[in-house]
Amino acid sequence: MVEHEPGLRKIIRAEIYAALGKRVDGCSPDQFLKSPALAAGAQVIVPEYAFHLLEPVASSDWPPIRLLFRTADAHLKFVQNLREPSIIAVASASKILLKTARAVLASAVGRQHSFREVLVGAMERPDLRGADVVFCDSLTINRVRCKRKLHYQLISQECMREIAAILELFAVPNRRMKA
């Protein structure tokens, strides 16, 4: 898994492991470009927005998989449908996911609701019972204490199915995944 931001990399790795039972290694694009040997015998997975960075390095035998994220349409609609002023929080292990959530939810939060971002460290179990609803990523969903939490799974279902199909198609014993 090749991704700039360590928190996002951890979330992606966790989601692939949870869905497919495959151990996933991760690194930044800089690390990957400096050490092309990381691609040897590995299936490289990279978010679509960074795909262009890896084209000169990736193995032609196993082309990199473009990682596609889910939309947040359902979460946005949930906030839009809140009838009472509410405290809405997003808890994540990723700084970039928090920044993106703030931008995506801004119009729905508006002046009616309050918004809070919570960056959750590896060993933290934040108490967010003061929030009316907390959107959690795949790493924080089981650690956040709150009244109501909703899971935001980052990788789209279609993309996860594609990853599974490609891994099955190119199945090689002891093949590593670089996500």
C-alpha positions, 0 to 999 in steps of 0.5 A, spaced: 500 500 500 503 506 497 500 512 501 503 519 503 499 519 510 501 514 515 494 514 518 490 513 512 495 508 510 493 504 516 486 505 515 487 502 508 491 496 511 486 494 516 480 494 511 484 490 506 486 485 512 479 485 515 475 484 508 480 479 505 485 476 510 491 478 507 497 482 510 498 488 507 505 492 508 505 499 507 510 505 505 510 512 502 511 514 495 518 517 496 520 510 500 517 506 494 520 510 489 527 510 492 527 502 493 523 499 487 525 492 490 519 493 494 515 492 488 518 485 487 513 479 488 508 484 491 501 486 488 502 494 489 496 498 491 495 505 490 490 511 491 487 513 484 490 520 486 497 518 487 497 513 481 501 517 476 507 517 481 508 509 481 508 508 473 515 508 472 517 503 477 511 498 478 512 491 475 509 490 468 507 483 470 503 485 476 500 492 474 498 496 480 491 496 483 488 503 483 484 504 490 478 507 489 474 510 495 467 510 497 463 516 497 460 520 503 453 521 500 450 516 505 453 520 511 452 527 508 444 525 507 444 523 515 447 530 517 442 533 512 436 529 515 438 531 523 432 535 525 435 538 531 441 542 532 446 536 534 454 535 535 457 532 530 464 529 530 469 525 526 474 520 529 479 518 525 487 515 525 488 520 519 489 527 519 487 527 511 481 524 513 479 529 518 480 534 513 476 531 508 470 530 512 470 537 514 470 539 507 465 534 505 460 535 511 461 543 511 455 544 507 450 539 511 453 542 518 452 549 516 450 553 522 445 549 525 450 543 528 456 543 531 462 540 528 468 536 532 474 533 529 478 528 533 485 525 531 485 518 535 492 515 536 494 508 536 492 506 544 487 512 545 479 510 547 476 517 546 470 519 550 465 522 545 459 521 549 457 529 549 457 528 541 450 526 538 453 522 532 460 520 531 463 518 524 468 513 525 473 510 520 475 502 521 481 503 526 477 507 531 470 504 530 471 499 536 475 504 540 470 510 540 465 511 546 459 515 544 452 515 544 451 513 536 457 512 532 456 510 524 462 507 520 465 510 514 469 504 510 474 508 506 475 503 500 469 502 496 466 495 495 467 495 488 474 496 489 475 491 494 471 486 490 476 488 484 482 487 489 480 480 491 479 478 484 486 480 482 489 477 487 485 470 486 487 471 478 494 472 479 495 468 485 502 466 487 504 462 493 507 467 499 505 473 494 506 479 498 501 485 498 504 492 498 498 497 500 
